Amino acid sequence: MTAPSFPPAASSRTIRYFSWRQATPWEIGPHTARFVAKNALGLSAPKDVGFTVRIPAPAVTLPAQDSTTGTLPKFVGTAPARSTVEFYENDVKLGTARVSATGNWSWRLTGEMGLWKHWTPGTHHVDVYTNSGGVQSPEHTTATFTAQ
């Protein structure tokens, strides 16, 4: 006698689809999900699927890459909804921007008392990270522009 196969042979196979959504967001990092299906004979074949939840780097649309700006450029872009975007130059944190529910954000360098601060003339390389739930994305976007 031959053991039944899973999935059943194509001639006796009924294809059913399902979807499932976890009630809370997956935590950042590696995960394994186990899927178990039963055939018509009640036999199961568990399948483990590994995946990693990552925080994507934010997209920066302004200032345009390698552009020349004034000394008060506005940074604009997108990132995962309701996260935070962080700005660094030479490993010094310059500020943060909250991301809206639609995934949009904007930011300007500010100084004391919340007043806009002018960038020094010259080329700047600003590393922009996403922070979600207190975890900073390992990936980042570098915005390069020249202030004059």
C-alpha positions in Angstrom: 0.0 0.0 0.0 1.3 3.4 -0.9 1.1 6.2 1.7 -1.1 9.1 0.7 0.7 12.1 -0.7 0.3 15.7 0.4 -0.9 17.6 -1.3 -3.2 15.0 -2.8 -2.7 14.0 -6.5 -3.8 16.7 -8.9 -6.9 14.7 -10.0 -8.3 14.7 -6.4 -7.0 18.0 -5.4 -9.2 20.8 -4.2 -7.5 24.1 -4.1 -8.6 26.4 -1.3 -7.1 29.8 -0.5 -6.9 31.5 2.8 -5.6 34.7 4.3 -4.7 35.6 7.8 -3.7 38.8 9.5 -2.0 39.0 12.8 -3.9 41.2 15.3 -0.8 43.2 16.3 2.1 44.2 14.0 5.1 41.9 13.8 8.1 42.9 15.8 11.2 43.9 13.9 13.6 41.0 13.4 13.5 37.4 12.3 10.3 35.2 12.6 9.2 31.8 11.7 5.5 31.0 10.8 4.3 27.4 10.7 1.6 26.6 8.2 -0.4 23.4 8.7 -2.9 22.0 6.1 -4.9 18.8 6.2 -5.8 16.8 3.2 -9.0 14.9 2.7 -7.6 12.0 4.7 -6.8 14.3 7.6 -3.1 14.1 7.1 -1.1 17.2 7.8 2.2 18.5 6.4 3.5 21.4 8.4 5.6 23.9 6.6 7.9 26.4 8.4 8.5 29.7 6.6 11.1 32.1 7.8 11.0 35.8 7.2 12.5 39.0 8.6 10.6 42.2 9.4 12.7 45.2 8.5 12.3 48.9 8.8 12.8 50.4 5.3 15.0 53.4 4.8 13.0 56.6 4.2 12.7 58.1 0.8 13.9 61.7 0.5 12.5 63.7 -2.4 13.7 67.1 -1.4 16.3 68.4 -1.5 17.0 66.7 -4.8 20.1 64.6 -4.7 23.3 66.6 -5.4 21.3 69.8 -5.8 22.3 73.3 -4.8 19.9 75.0 -2.4 19.7 78.1 -0.3 20.7 77.8 3.4 17.2 76.9 4.6 16.4 73.8 2.6 13.2 71.8 3.5 13.5 68.0 3.6 10.5 66.2 2.2 9.9 62.5 1.8 8.0 59.3 2.7 8.5 56.5 5.3 6.3 54.0 7.0 3.1 55.6 8.4 3.3 56.9 12.0 7.0 56.2 12.3 9.7 58.9 12.9 12.4 60.1 10.6 15.8 61.0 12.1 18.5 63.2 10.6 22.2 63.0 11.2 25.3 64.7 9.8 28.8 63.4 10.8 27.0 61.1 13.4 25.5 64.1 15.1 21.7 64.0 15.4 20.2 67.1 13.9 16.5 66.5 14.5 13.4 64.3 13.9 10.2 64.5 11.9 7.0 62.6 12.6 5.5 60.7 9.7 1.8 61.2 9.0 -0.7 58.4 8.7 -0.3 58.6 4.9 3.5 58.1 5.1 4.5 61.7 4.4 7.0 63.9 6.4 8.8 67.2 6.1 11.6 68.8 8.2 13.8 71.8 8.4 16.9 72.3 10.6 15.9 74.2 13.7 18.0 75.9 16.3 17.2 77.4 19.7 13.6 78.3 20.5 12.4 76.3 17.4 13.7 78.9 14.9 15.0 77.7 11.6 18.7 77.4 11.5 20.8 78.2 8.4 23.0 75.5 7.0 26.6 76.6 6.6 27.6 77.1 2.9 29.1 74.0 1.4 28.3 70.4 0.7 26.3 68.4 3.2 25.7 64.7 3.5 22.7 64.1 5.8 21.9 60.5 6.8 18.2 59.9 7.1 16.9 56.9 9.1 13.4 55.6 9.9 12.7 54.9 13.6 9.7 52.7 14.3 8.7 51.8 17.9 12.1 53.0 19.2 14.1 50.9 16.8 16.2 52.6 14.2 16.4 51.1 10.7 19.9 49.8 9.9 19.3 51.0 6.3 19.4 54.8 5.6 19.2 57.3 2.8 21.9 59.9 2.4 20.7 63.3 1.1 23.6 65.2 -0.4 23.2 68.9 -1.3 25.2 72.1 -1.4 24.0 75.0 0.6 24.9 78.5 -0.7 
